[in-house]
Amino acid sequence: MIVDTLIEKIIEKQNPVCVGLDTAPEYLPEEMQASGAEEIAEAIFAFNRGIIDATADMVPAVKVQIAYYETLGAAGIGCFARTCAYAKAQGLAVIADAKRNDIGATAARYAAAFLGDPAKTEGAEAAFPADFLTVNGYLGTDGIAPFTEACKAYDRGIFVLVKTSNPSSGELQDLRLADGRTVYECMGDMAEKWGEGTCGKYGFSRVGAVVGATHPAEAKILRARLPHTFFLVPGYGAQGGNAEMLKNCFFEGGMGGIVNNSRGILLAYKKSGGRYDEAARAACLEMKEDLRRVLGEIHA
C-alpha cells in the first residue's frame, strides 16, 4: 500500500523531509538561465534532476507544485511530467501538488490524470506519474469520491487541504460552525471519514491531510482528532515554520507526517554559495538533523 511504502521510506532513511520542487526560472543559477519556454523548461528539468540526484538517497519524497510548470505552457507541463517520472525512477514517492477540486465527471478526469484512469481495467494509466495528489475538499463528498475510488483501484493516495500554512487561512478555516467545531476541524473529520476502510499496516489511510507547520495549536488539535490520517506538513523554513512548531503534527515515535521544504532547499546555494545541488543536499541534511532533534528516532 502506497502510504505504507512512504512510511517505510521515512523509517529507512530516518528522515520525514519532502523536497518541494516548486522551481521558478529565477531560482536557476546564472549558468542555467535560458530564454523561451522550451529552453527554460529544459533548464528547469536539468536543475530538478540535479536536486533529485543529490538528495534521493536521503529523502523519501518530492512534492512537485504544478503551478510553477503551467506558467511555461505545454513545455512546462512536459517538464512537470518528466520531473515526476524521474523522481519516481530514483525510488522517491511523488506528491503532485495540484490542489484539484471538482465534482462528477470532471473530478474523475482529474483523478485519471494524476492517479490512474478508472476507465482502464489493468494498471494505473495516468498522464502524470504521481503517487499522491493534493485536493481541495470544499465541494464535499461527491467531489472527493472519484479521487478515493482511483486511490483504491490503483494504490494511490491524496492529501486534503485541512489547515493550510498561509497567514490568512483562519479567515475561513477558523470559523465556528453551529455544532461548535471549526471549519478546519470539520474538514479534518471529513478526511478521516473519507479514509475509512483503507488503513494500512501502520494505521494510516489513503486519505491524508495538509496541515501547516505555522499553526501548531491547531495542529495539536488535529493530530489528536485524526488518528488514521497522515499529514503533509508545509510551512517549514521560508514560511516561518520550525521543528518545534511542527512537532504537534506527529505522534510519539515521530510517526504521522512528512514535512515539505521548497525554497529552503532549492535556493540554499544562494545563501551558502557553491554548487546548487551540493547546497541542496547540505540543506536537506541540516533539516533532517533539526527534525531529529525534536522528533527523535522514527519508528512504528
Beta strands, then each sheet from edge to edge (+ up, - down):
strand 1: 17-20
strand 2: 61-65
strand 3: 93-100
strand 4: 132-135
strand 5: 157-163
strand 6: 207-211
strand 7: 231-233
strand 8: 257-261
sheet 1: 1+ 2+ 3+ 4+ 5+ 6+ 7+ 8+ 1+
end
